[in-house]
């Protein structure tokens, strides 16, 4: 399922680029970079789910303790870079929704 989701994400982004005519090598390279980061983000998320936010460490027989999971620190960095790449690709991440669109003026449905 994860492989199919990855393929869906890639195809979705490629279609968005293609629709804008942004299929030059530069943009496709950025898309590939995005997908590498997508893979890393999935692995970091899996690590956090598996080991939790705090992990044990041991540095010899008598030295051990707890420390924060490094994946917690890295995940926001990866997410930020992914967002930066989407901006560079000029992919519209947010769709502006008009709250009045489709309103027929009938307020009876919502109890007004």
Phi and psi restraints in degrees (value plus and minus 20) as a CYANA .aco file:
   2 UNK   PHI     -82.6   -42.6
   2 UNK   PSI     -58.5   -18.5
   3 UNK   PHI     -84.5   -44.5
   3 UNK   PSI     -60.1   -20.1
   4 UNK   PHI     -86.1   -46.1
   4 UNK   PSI     -60.4   -20.4
   5 UNK   PHI     -83.3   -43.3
   5 UNK   PSI     -61.0   -21.0
   6 UNK   PHI     -80.6   -40.6
   6 UNK   PSI     -65.1   -25.1
   7 UNK   PHI     -82.6   -42.6
   7 UNK   PSI     -59.9   -19.9
   8 UNK   PHI     -83.6   -43.6
   8 UNK   PSI     -62.5   -22.5
   9 UNK   PHI     -83.0   -43.0
   9 UNK   PSI     -67.4   -27.4
  10 UNK   PHI     -79.2   -39.2
  10 UNK   PSI     -69.6   -29.6
  11 UNK   PHI     -82.5   -42.5
  11 UNK   PSI     -58.3   -18.3
  12 UNK   PHI     -83.5   -43.5
  12 UNK   PSI     -66.8   -26.8
  13 UNK   PHI     -87.5   -47.5
  13 UNK   PSI     -60.1   -20.1
  14 UNK   PHI     -82.0   -42.0
  14 UNK   PSI     -62.3   -22.3
  15 UNK   PHI     -82.2   -42.2
  15 UNK   PSI     -59.8   -19.8
  16 UNK   PHI     -84.1   -44.1
  16 UNK   PSI     -61.1   -21.1
  17 UNK   PHI     -86.9   -46.9
  17 UNK   PSI     -64.2   -24.2
  18 UNK   PHI     -80.7   -40.7
  18 UNK   PSI     -60.8   -20.8
  19 UNK   PHI     -83.2   -43.2
  19 UNK   PSI     -48.0    -8.0
  20 UNK   PHI    -115.1   -75.1
  20 UNK   PSI     -20.1    19.9
  21 UNK   PHI      54.2    94.2
  21 UNK   PSI       4.1    44.1
  22 UNK   PHI    -124.0   -84.0
  22 UNK   PSI      42.4    82.4
  23 UNK   PHI    -131.8   -91.8
  23 UNK   PSI      -1.7    38.3
  24 UNK   PHI     -86.2   -46.2
  24 UNK   PSI     139.7   179.7
  25 UNK   PHI     -73.9   -33.9
  25 UNK   PSI     -58.2   -18.2
  26 UNK   PHI     -77.5   -37.5
  26 UNK   PSI     -67.2   -27.2
  27 UNK   PHI     -90.2   -50.2
  27 UNK   PSI     -57.8   -17.8
  28 UNK   PHI     -88.4   -48.4
  28 UNK   PSI     -53.5   -13.5
  29 UNK   PHI     -85.8   -45.8
  29 UNK   PSI     -62.1   -22.1
  30 UNK   PHI     -82.2   -42.2
  30 UNK   PSI     -58.9   -18.9
  31 UNK   PHI     -82.5   -42.5
  31 UNK   PSI     -62.6   -22.6
  32 UNK   PHI     -82.7   -42.7
  32 UNK   PSI     -61.3   -21.3
  33 UNK   PHI     -81.2   -41.2
  33 UNK   PSI     -61.9   -21.9
  34 UNK   PHI     -78.8   -38.8
  34 UNK   PSI     -63.6   -23.6
  35 UNK   PHI     -88.9   -48.9
  35 UNK   PSI     -53.5   -13.5
  36 UNK   PHI     -82.3   -42.3
  36 UNK   PSI     -65.5   -25.5
  37 UNK   PHI     -85.4   -45.4
  37 UNK   PSI     -53.8   -13.8
  38 UNK   PHI     -80.9   -40.9
  38 UNK   PSI     -63.3   -23.3
  39 UNK   PHI     -82.7   -42.7
  39 UNK   PSI     -64.9   -24.9
  40 UNK   PHI     -82.8   -42.8
  40 UNK   PSI     -63.1   -23.1
  41 UNK   PHI     -79.5   -39.5
  41 UNK   PSI     -62.0   -22.0
  42 UNK   PHI     -81.9   -41.9
  42 UNK   PSI     -61.8   -21.8
  43 UNK   PHI     -87.2   -47.2
  43 UNK   PSI     -61.0   -21.0
  44 UNK   PHI     -83.0   -43.0
  44 UNK   PSI     -63.1   -23.1
  45 UNK   PHI     -83.1   -43.1
  45 UNK   PSI     -62.2   -22.2
  46 UNK   PHI     -82.4   -42.4
  46 UNK   PSI     -61.7   -21.7
  47 UNK   PHI     -81.8   -41.8
  47 UNK   PSI     -62.7   -22.7
  48 UNK   PHI     -84.6   -44.6
  48 UNK   PSI     -62.0   -22.0
  49 UNK   PHI     -84.3   -44.3
  49 UNK   PSI     -58.9   -18.9
  50 UNK   PHI     -95.1   -55.1
  50 UNK   PSI     -70.8   -30.8
  51 UNK   PHI    -118.3   -78.3
  51 UNK   PSI     -36.5     3.5
  52 UNK   PHI      67.1   107.1
  52 UNK   PSI     157.7   197.7
  53 UNK   PHI     -96.5   -56.5
  53 UNK   PSI     -37.3     2.7
  54 UNK   PHI    -144.7  -104.7
  54 UNK   PSI     114.7   154.7
  55 UNK   PHI    -144.7  -104.7
  55 UNK   PSI     133.8   173.8
  56 UNK   PHI    -101.8   -61.8
  56 UNK   PSI     129.1   169.1
  57 UNK   PHI    -153.0  -113.0
  57 UNK   PSI     132.0   172.0
  58 UNK   PHI    -161.7  -121.7
  58 UNK   PSI     106.2   146.2
  59 UNK   PHI    -145.1  -105.1
  59 UNK   PSI      44.1    84.1
  60 UNK   PHI      92.6   132.6
  60 UNK   PSI     159.8   199.8
  61 UNK   PHI     -87.9   -47.9
  61 UNK   PSI     -56.5   -16.5
  62 UNK   PHI    -128.5   -88.5
  62 UNK   PSI     -23.0    17.0
  63 UNK   PHI    -129.9   -89.9
  63 UNK   PSI      90.9   130.9
  64 UNK   PHI    -176.1  -136.1
  64 UNK   PSI     142.9   182.9
  65 UNK   PHI     157.0   197.0
  65 UNK   PSI    -181.1  -141.1
  66 UNK   PHI    -137.6   -97.6
  66 UNK   PSI     127.6   167.6
  67 UNK   PHI    -167.6  -127.6
  67 UNK   PSI     143.3   183.3
  68 UNK   PHI     -91.2   -51.2
  68 UNK   PSI     125.9   165.9
  69 UNK   PHI     -86.5   -46.5
  69 UNK   PSI     105.5   145.5
  70 UNK   PHI     -80.0   -40.0
  70 UNK   PSI     -44.3    -4.3
  71 UNK   PHI     -83.6   -43.6
  71 UNK   PSI     -49.6    -9.6
  72 UNK   PHI     -83.8   -43.8
  72 UNK   PSI     -57.9   -17.9
  73 UNK   PHI     -94.9   -54.9
  73 UNK   PSI     -60.2   -20.2
  74 UNK   PHI     -96.9   -56.9
  74 UNK   PSI     -51.8   -11.8
  75 UNK   PHI     -77.1   -37.1
  75 UNK   PSI     -67.5   -27.5
  76 UNK   PHI     -83.2   -43.2
  76 UNK   PSI     -52.8   -12.8
  77 UNK   PHI     -85.5   -45.5
  77 UNK   PSI     -63.2   -23.2
  78 UNK   PHI     -85.5   -45.5
  78 UNK   PSI     -64.9   -24.9
  79 UNK   PHI     -80.7   -40.7
  79 UNK   PSI     -59.5   -19.5
  80 UNK   PHI     -84.1   -44.1
  80 UNK   PSI     -64.0   -24.0
  81 UNK   PHI     -85.2   -45.2
  81 UNK   PSI     -57.3   -17.3
  82 UNK   PHI     -82.4   -42.4
  82 UNK   PSI     -62.4   -22.4
  83 UNK   PHI     -84.2   -44.2
  83 UNK   PSI     -60.1   -20.1
  84 UNK   PHI     -80.5   -40.5
  84 UNK   PSI     -62.2   -22.2
  85 UNK   PHI     -84.9   -44.9
  85 UNK   PSI     -61.7   -21.7
  86 UNK   PHI     -79.9   -39.9
  86 UNK   PSI     -58.0   -18.0
  87 UNK   PHI     -85.0   -45.0
  87 UNK   PSI     -62.5   -22.5
  88 UNK   PHI     -83.6   -43.6
  88 UNK   PSI     -54.4   -14.4
  89 UNK   PHI     -98.5   -58.5
  89 UNK   PSI     -25.0    15.0
  90 UNK   PHI      38.3    78.3
  90 UNK   PSI      16.6    56.6
  91 UNK   PHI    -108.2   -68.2
  91 UNK   PSI     108.0   148.0
  92 UNK   PHI     -95.2   -55.2
  92 UNK   PSI      86.1   126.1
  93 UNK   PHI    -103.9   -63.9
  93 UNK   PSI     -47.2    -7.2
  94 UNK   PHI    -138.8   -98.8
  94 UNK   PSI     110.7   150.7
  95 UNK   PHI    -122.8   -82.8
  95 UNK   PSI     104.7   144.7
  96 UNK   PHI     -94.4   -54.4
  96 UNK   PSI     105.1   145.1
  97 UNK   PHI    -129.2   -89.2
  97 UNK   PSI     109.6   149.6
  98 UNK   PHI    -109.1   -69.1
  98 UNK   PSI      93.3   133.3
  99 UNK   PHI     -85.0   -45.0
  99 UNK   PSI     -37.8     2.2
 100 UNK   PHI    -113.3   -73.3
 100 UNK   PSI     -28.0    12.0
 101 UNK   PHI     -83.6   -43.6
 101 UNK   PSI     110.6   150.6
 102 UNK   PHI      62.4   102.4
 102 UNK   PSI     -19.0    21.0
 103 UNK   PHI     -99.4   -59.4
 103 UNK   PSI     100.5   140.5
 104 UNK   PHI    -112.5   -72.5
 104 UNK   PSI     -13.0    27.0
 105 UNK   PHI      64.8   104.8
 105 UNK   PSI     -20.5    19.5
 106 UNK   PHI    -107.9   -67.9
 106 UNK   PSI      81.3   121.3
 107 UNK   PHI    -105.4   -65.4
 107 UNK   PSI     -21.7    18.3
 108 UNK   PHI     -84.6   -44.6
 108 UNK   PSI     -52.2   -12.2
 109 UNK   PHI     -83.1   -43.1
 109 UNK   PSI     -47.8    -7.8
 110 UNK   PHI    -125.5   -85.5
 110 UNK   PSI      -7.7    32.3
 111 UNK   PHI      60.9   100.9
 111 UNK   PSI      -0.2    39.8
